[in-house]
Amino acid sequence: MDFKNNEKLIQLDNLLKLSDSITDDKYGYYPFNRPINILFDYGLILIDKPAGPTSHEIASWVKRILNIDKSGHSGTLDPGATGLLPMGLGEGTKALSVLLLGPKEYFSLARVHSNYTRKSIEKILLDFHGDIYQRPPQRSSVKRMTRIRRIYELEYVEDHENLILLRILCQAGTYIRKLIYDIGEVLGSGATMVELRRTRVSNFFERDGLVKLHDLYNAFYLYKEKNEEEKIRNFVRPIEICFNNIPSVIIRDTAVDALCHGAPLAIPGITQLSPKIQTGDLVGIYTLKGEIVGLAQSLMNTDDIISQKSGISFTMKRLIMKPNTYPKGWK
């Protein structure tokens, strides 16, 4: 299934086919063919956050620029921080939680408060690989309880006088300012974060192309005043691109609306699925057009689903598609 040759949205390689089915073009839209007003309800923008405003202010400005009712961001950046801030639009805000499953990458400029050698710093950085204990700082949006976060990579990039540039690949929820502080404590002289830029969130990278607010405003102006859609479509992407890192299940048109009303997914409603789904896995449920219906938890593994002809295979955990997008196909 090629979803009409659209850019690949989900992991279609090696999907196992259970049965054939066709989709009715009267209902729903192929993600990259959505009308702009529908795209604004199931869209994602990779905002390049500037230093100064809060992440919540950025979300509010995006909402005002596009004249929509709802927008929300994934992963708060402090006012002084810059970089990648994924912004969900409309129902797309419900999909952002899946980005917490992937790592985040930062470049941080730190000031060390005494003389040091690169060798001494790099030796200390080795102690911060893997699982570390962190207690959120006083000015944070979460309860101040000690918790474990994982540092996947911690690289000494370069230095100038008492300034050091570090690259950090870490688990979502890691406080970089606190990490720099803790490194300074081990060093003995102390260290302070000076600047911070986020360059990766899960499967999204800075190199994918980030959107500045003024460019988004100009693109919306061209769409609204001159009916030119090209630029706004380049900036607002289908929300389905969030789910490339989790298994996929494709269902029949007749099963879509039942799931949108909270029903579980039975085996007869499945046409294709990823080959290595395990019981308890989080999966993305898609229409035959490639639209995300929602997130579900597997009650069976792939082999069980293939070998059985009936039974409940998935329960819905987060609905994204609005009910009545597809006609009722259940009794």
C-alpha positions in Angstrom: 0.0 0.0 0.0 1.6 3.3 -1.1 -1.0 5.8 0.2 -1.1 7.3 -3.3 2.7 7.8 -3.4 2.8 10.3 -0.6 5.9 10.7 1.4 6.3 7.7 3.8 4.4 8.5 7.0 4.6 5.2 8.8 6.8 2.2 8.8 5.3 0.2 5.9 8.4 -1.9 5.2 7.6 -5.6 5.7 4.1 -5.1 7.0 2.3 -8.4 7.1 -0.9 -8.6 5.1 -3.9 -10.4 6.7 -6.5 -9.6 4.1 -7.3 -7.3 1.2 -9.5 -4.3 1.5 -10.3 -1.0 -0.3 -10.9 2.5 1.0 -13.8 4.8 0.0 -12.4 8.2 -1.1 -15.6 9.9 0.1 -14.4 9.7 3.7 -11.2 10.9 5.3 -8.1 12.2 3.4 -4.7 10.9 2.5 -2.5 12.8 5.0 -0.6 15.0 2.4 -3.8 15.7 0.5 -5.8 17.1 3.4 -7.4 20.5 2.7 -5.6 23.2 4.7 -8.4 23.6 7.2 -8.3 19.9 8.0 -4.5 19.9 8.0 -4.7 22.6 10.7 -6.6 20.1 12.8 -4.2 17.2 12.3 -0.9 19.0 11.8 2.5 19.4 13.3 5.0 22.3 13.0 8.7 22.0 14.0 9.1 25.4 15.5 12.5 27.0 15.9 11.9 28.6 19.3 13.8 31.9 19.8 15.3 32.9 23.2 12.9 35.0 25.3 9.3 33.8 25.2 8.1 30.8 27.1 7.0 27.6 25.3 3.4 28.3 26.2 3.7 31.8 24.7 5.0 30.2 21.5 2.0 27.9 21.4 -0.4 30.8 21.9 1.2 32.8 19.1 1.0 29.9 16.7 -2.7 29.6 17.5 -3.2 33.3 16.8 -1.1 33.2 13.6 -3.1 30.3 12.1 -6.4 31.4 13.6 -7.1 28.0 15.1 -8.7 26.9 18.4 -6.0 24.7 19.8 -2.2 24.2 19.7 0.2 22.6 22.1 3.9 21.9 22.3 5.9 18.8 23.2 8.6 19.2 25.8 8.9 22.6 27.5 12.0 24.7 26.7 13.0 27.4 29.2 12.5 31.0 28.0 16.3 31.5 27.4 16.6 28.2 25.5 16.3 27.9 21.7 15.7 25.2 19.1 13.3 22.5 18.2 9.8 22.8 19.7 7.3 20.4 18.1 3.9 22.0 17.9 0.7 20.0 17.5 -2.4 21.6 15.9 -6.0 20.8 16.8 -6.5 17.1 17.4 -2.8 16.7 16.6 -2.0 17.8 20.1 -3.2 14.4 21.3 -0.3 12.7 19.4 2.5 14.6 21.1 2.8 12.3 24.1 4.4 9.6 21.8 7.4 11.9 21.3 8.3 11.3 25.0 9.3 7.8 24.1 12.3 8.9 22.1 15.5 10.7 23.1 16.3 14.4 23.0 19.5 16.1 21.9 20.9 19.4 23.2 24.0 21.5 22.7 24.8 23.3 25.9 27.4 26.1 26.5 28.7 25.8 30.1 30.9 28.1 32.1 33.4 26.4 34.4 34.3 28.5 37.4 38.0 27.5 37.6 40.9 26.3 35.6 40.5 22.8 34.1 42.0 20.5 31.5 40.0 18.9 28.8 41.1 15.5 30.0 39.8 16.2 33.5 36.4 17.2 32.2 36.1 14.3 29.8 36.9 11.9 32.7 34.1 13.4 34.8 31.7 13.2 31.8 32.1 9.4 31.8 30.5 9.3 35.3 27.4 10.8 33.8 26.7 8.2 31.1 23.8 5.9 31.6 21.3 6.2 34.5 21.7 9.3 36.7 19.7 10.6 39.6 18.1 14.1 39.2 16.0 16.3 41.4 14.2 19.0 39.4 15.2 22.5 40.2 13.0 24.8 42.3 11.7 26.6 39.3 10.2 23.7 37.5 6.8 22.5 36.3 7.0 19.1 38.0 7.0 17.9 41.6 10.5 18.0 43.1 11.2 14.4 43.6 14.5 12.6 42.9 14.1 10.5 39.7 16.2 8.5 37.3 17.0 9.8 33.9 19.3 8.2 31.2 22.1 9.9 29.4 22.8 8.1 26.2 25.7 10.3 24.9 27.7 13.1 26.5 30.3 14.7 24.2 32.9 17.4 24.8 32.7 19.3 21.5 35.0 22.3 22.0 36.1 25.0 24.4 37.1 28.6 24.6 38.8 29.9 27.8 36.4 28.8 30.6 33.5 28.0 28.2 32.8 24.5 27.2 30.4 23.3 24.5 28.7 19.9 25.3 26.4 17.7 23.2 23.9 15.7 25.2 21.7 12.9 24.0 19.3 12.0 26.8 16.0 10.7 27.9 13.0 13.0 27.8 12.6 14.9 31.1 16.3 15.4 31.8 17.1 18.9 33.1 20.3 20.0 31.3 20.8 23.0 33.7 20.9 20.6 36.6 23.1 18.2 34.7 25.7 21.0 34.2 25.4 22.0 37.8 26.1 18.4 39.0 29.1 18.1 36.6 30.5 21.3 38.2 29.9 19.8 41.7 32.0 16.8 40.8 34.6 19.0 39.3 34.7 20.9 42.6 34.7 24.4 41.3 31.2 24.6 40.0 29.7 25.1 36.5 26.8 27.1 35.1 24.8 26.7 31.9 25.1 29.7 29.7 23.1 28.8 26.6 21.0 25.8 25.5 19.7 24.7 22.1 17.6 21.6 21.4 18.4 19.9 18.1 16.5 16.6 18.3 13.1 15.4 19.7 12.5 11.7 19.2 12.6 11.1 15.4 12.8 14.8 14.5 16.1 16.7 14.0 17.1 20.3 13.5 18.4 19.3 10.0 14.8 18.4 9.0 14.1 22.1 8.7 12.7 24.2 11.5 10.1 27.0 11.1 10.6 30.5 12.5 7.5 32.3 13.6 7.8 35.2 11.2 8.1 32.7 8.3 5.0 30.9 9.5 3.1 34.2 9.6 4.2 35.1 6.0 3.2 31.6 4.8 -0.2 31.9 6.3 -0.6 35.4 4.8 0.1 34.0 1.3 -2.4 31.2 1.9 -5.1 33.5 3.2 -4.7 36.5 1.0 -3.4 35.0 -2.2 -4.6 31.4 -2.0 -1.0 30.1 -2.3 -0.7 26.9 -0.3 2.9 25.7 -1.1 4.7 27.4 1.7 2.2 26.7 4.5 2.1 23.0 3.4 5.9 22.9 3.7 5.7 24.1 7.3 2.6 22.3 8.5 3.2 18.5 8.2 0.7 15.7 8.8 0.7 14.6 12.5 1.3 11.0 11.3 5.0 11.7 11.0 5.2 11.5 14.9 4.6 7.7 14.9 7.5 6.3 12.8 9.1 4.7 15.9 6.2 2.5 17.0 4.6 -0.5 15.3 1.8 0.0 12.8 -1.6 -1.6 12.4 -3.9 -0.8 9.3 -7.6 -1.3 9.6 -10.6 -1.5 7.3 -12.9 1.5 6.8 -15.7 -0.3 8.5 -13.7 -0.5 11.7 -12.7 3.1 11.9 -15.7 4.8 13.5 -16.2 2.0 16.1 -12.6 2.7 17.3 -13.3 6.4 17.3 -16.1 5.7 19.8 -13.8 3.8 22.0 -14.5 0.2 20.9 -11.6 -2.3 21.0 -10.1 -3.6 17.7 -10.9 -7.2 16.8 -8.8 -9.3 14.4 -11.3 -9.2 11.5 -10.9 -5.4 11.3 -7.1 -5.6 10.6 -5.7 -5.7 7.1 -1.9 -5.3 7.8 0.3 -5.0 10.8 4.0 -4.9 11.8 5.7 -8.3 12.1 7.1 -8.1 15.7 4.3 -6.7 17.8 4.5 -8.1 21.4 1.7 -8.2 24.0 1.6 -4.9 25.8 3.2 -2.9 23.0 2.0 0.6 22.1 1.0 0.7 18.4 -0.4 3.3 16.0 -3.7 2.4 14.4 -4.2 3.7 10.8 -6.8 3.8 8.2 -6.2 2.4 4.7 -5.4 6.0 3.6 -2.6 6.2 6.3 -4.5 8.5 8.7 -3.8 8.0 12.4 -6.9 6.8 14.2 -5.2 6.6 17.6 -2.8 4.8 19.9 -3.6 1.3 21.1 -2.1 -1.3 23.4 -1.7 -4.8 22.0 -3.5 -7.7 23.8 -1.8 -10.3 21.5 1.5 -10.7 19.7 1.7 -10.7 15.9 1.9 -14.5 15.7 -1.3 -14.9 17.7 -3.1 -12.4 15.6 -2.1 -14.2 12.4 -3.0 -17.6 13.7 -6.5 -16.7 15.0 -9.5 -15.6 13.0 -11.3 -13.8 15.8 -10.8 -12.1 19.2 -10.0 -8.7 20.6 -6.4 -7.8 19.7 -6.0 -4.1 20.7 -7.6 -1.7 23.1 -7.5 2.0 22.3 -5.5 4.2 24.7 -5.6 7.6 23.0 -8.1 8.6 20.3 -6.9 11.2 17.8 -9.4 11.0 14.9 -12.7 12.6 15.5 -15.8 10.4 15.6 -18.0 10.3 12.5 -15.1 11.0 10.2 -16.0 7.6 8.6 -19.5 6.1 8.4 -20.7 3.7 11.0 -19.8 0.2 9.9 -20.8 -1.7 13.1 -24.0 -2.9 14.7 
